[in-house]
């Protein structure tokens, strides 16, 4: 069980673990709670937060700032990145170099968008949610201009399709969700 998780334990020992979004969870609301008193957890979950979202896939990117579920500022873009050339031959090295150059240009464009949308809001962000391809996100976040955002990253990388405005607008239902999973019986 992670530090931010809450486990409700019933009288018969059955247990359910809740993984709320964003930390820190108040100390009286986390850990194992005997019985079912969700009020502190619900207070935490209902709190309106300002959240940055950065979605990056090879060739596409989106950045946005949300206040609760409202999208305050956003920018979406794409860059051409050719697929891999599977056959060998004398041209394969040239195609690989061109693809690497296109991927680098796409990462730079995504970083530029993140600088424009997310960096000005960094001081008021409660967290930064990442989505898309881990390798592409790492390339974007390695930009020194985005250093102020790295400590704000909350959770893992959300799996998303190609970053478009409709995908970005649908992100609050993903990053505001509390994961609830049964965890079995505790035996004394």
For each residue, the residues with C-beta under 8 A, 3 or more apart:
1: 5 7 17 183
2: 5 19
3: 23 30
4: 19 20 23 24 25 30
5: 1 2 17 18 19 20 30 31
6: 17 18 20 25 29 30 31 33 41
7: 1 15 16 17 18 31 32 33 183
8: 15 16 18 33 35 36 38
9: 13 14 15 32 33 34 35 186
10: 13 14 15 35 36
11: 35
12: 185
13: 9 10 185 186 187 188
14: 9 10 182 184 185
15: 7 8 9 10 32 182 183 184 185 186
16: 7 8 180 181 182 183
17: 1 5 6 7 180 181 182 183
18: 5 6 7 8 41 178 179 180
19: 2 4 5 178 179 180 181
20: 4 5 6 25 41 44 45 178
21: 45 127 154 155 175 176 177 178
22: 44 49 126 127 154
23: 3 4 154
24: 4
25: 4 6 20 29 30 41 44
26: 29 30 40 43 44
27: 30
28: 40
29: 6 25 26 40 41 43 44
30: 3 4 5 6 25 26 27
31: 5 6 7
32: 7 9 15
33: 6 7 8 9 36 37
34: 9
35: 8 9 10 11
36: 8 10 33
37: 33 40
38: 8 41 42
39: 42 43
40: 26 28 29 37 43 44
41: 6 18 20 25 29 38 44 45 178
42: 38 39 45 46
43: 26 29 39 40 46 47
44: 20 22 25 26 29 40 41 47
45: 20 21 41 42 176 178
46: 42 43
47: 43 44
48: 67 68
49: 22 67 68 126 127
50: 65 66 67 121 124 125 126
51: 65 66 125 126 127 128 129 172 175
52: 63 64 65 66 117 118 121 122 125 127 128 129 149 152
53: 62 63 64 65 66 128 129 130 131 168 171 175
54: 61 62 63 110 114 118 128 129 130 131 137 140 141 149
55: 60 61 62 63 130 131 132 160 163 167 168 171
56: 60 61 107 110 130 131 132 133 136 137 140 163
57: 60 61 132 133 136 160 162 163
58: 81 103 106 133 136
59: 78 79 80 81 102 106 162
60: 55 56 57 76 77 78 79 106 162 163 164
61: 54 55 56 57 76 77 78 106 109 110 113 114 132 140 163
62: 53 54 55 74 75 76 77 113 163 164 165 167 168
63: 52 53 54 55 74 75 76 110 113 114 116 117 118
64: 52 53 71 72 73 74 75 117 168 171
65: 50 51 52 53 71 72 73 74 117 118 121 125
66: 50 51 52 53 69 70 71 72 171 172
67: 48 49 50 70 72
68: 48 49 172
69: 66 172 176
70: 66 67
71: 64 65 66 74 168 169
72: 64 65 66 67
73: 64 65 117 121
74: 62 63 64 65 71 117 165 168
75: 62 63 64 113 116 117
76: 60 61 62 63 113 163 164 165 168
77: 60 61 62 109 110 113
78: 59 60 61 106 162
79: 59 60 102 105 106 109
80: 59 102
81: 58 59 99 102 103 106
82: 85 95 98 99 102
83: 99
84: 96 99
85: 82 91 92 95 96 99
86:
87: 92
88: 92
89: 92
90: 93
91: 85 94 95
92: 85 87 88 89 95 96
93: 90 96 97
94: 91 97 98
95: 82 85 91 92 98 99
96: 84 85 92 93 99 100
97: 93 94 100 101
98: 82 94 95 101 102
99: 81 82 83 84 85 95 96 102 103
100: 96 97 103 104
101: 97 98 104 105
102: 59 79 80 81 82 98 99 105 106
103: 58 81 99 100 106 107 136 139
104: 100 101 107 108 139
105: 79 101 102 108 109
106: 58 59 60 61 78 79 81 102 103 109 110 136
107: 56 103 104 110 111 136 139 140 143
108: 104 105 111 112 143
109: 61 77 79 105 106 112 113
110: 54 56 61 63 77 106 107 113 114 136 140
111: 107 108 114 115 140 143 145 146
112: 108 109 115 116
113: 61 62 63 75 76 77 109 110 116 117
114: 54 61 63 110 111 117 118 119 140 143 146 149
115: 111 112 118 119 143 145 146
116: 63 75 112 113 119 120
117: 52 63 64 65 73 74 75 113 114 120 121
118: 52 54 63 65 114 115 121 122 125 128 146 149
119: 114 115 116 122 145 146 148 149
120: 116 117
121: 50 52 65 73 117 118 124 125
122: 52 118 119 125 148 149 152
123:
124: 50 121
125: 50 51 52 65 118 121 122 128 149 152
126: 22 49 50 51 152
127: 21 22 49 51 52 152 153 154 175
128: 51 52 53 54 118 125 149 152 153 154
129: 51 52 53 54 154 155 158 171 174 175
130: 53 54 55 56 137 153 156 157 158
131: 53 54 55 56 157 158 159 160 163 171 174
132: 55 56 57 61 136 137 157 158 160 163
133: 56 57 58 136 137
134: 137 138 157
135: 138 139
136: 56 57 58 103 106 107 110 132 133 139 140
137: 54 56 130 132 133 134 140 141 157
138: 134 135 141 142
139: 103 104 107 135 136 142
140: 54 56 61 107 110 111 114 136 137 143 146
141: 54 137 138 146 149 150
142: 138 139
143: 107 108 111 114 115 140 146
144: 147
145: 111 115 119
146: 111 114 115 118 119 140 141 143 149 150
147: 144 150
148: 119 122 151 152
149: 52 54 114 118 119 122 125 128 141 146 152 153
150: 141 146 147 153
151: 148
152: 52 122 125 126 127 128 148 149
153: 127 128 130 149 150
154: 21 22 23 127 128 129 175
155: 21 129 158 175
156: 130
157: 130 131 132 134 137
158: 129 130 131 132 155 171 174 175
159: 131
160: 55 57 131 132 163 167 171
161: 164 167
162: 57 59 60 78 167
163: 55 56 57 60 61 62 76 131 132 160 167 168
164: 60 62 76 161 167 168
165: 62 74 76 168 169
166: 169 170
167: 55 62 160 161 162 163 164 170 171
168: 53 55 62 64 71 74 76 163 164 165 171
169: 71 165 166
170: 166 167 173 174
171: 53 55 64 66 129 131 158 160 167 168 174 175
172: 51 66 68 69 175 176
173: 170 176 177
174: 129 131 158 170 171 177
175: 21 51 53 127 129 154 155 158 171 172
176: 21 45 69 172 173
177: 21 173 174
178: 18 19 20 21 41 45
179: 18 19
180: 16 17 18 19
181: 16 17 19
182: 14 15 16 17
183: 1 7 15 16 17
184: 14 15
185: 12 13 14 15
186: 9 13 15
187: 13
188: 13
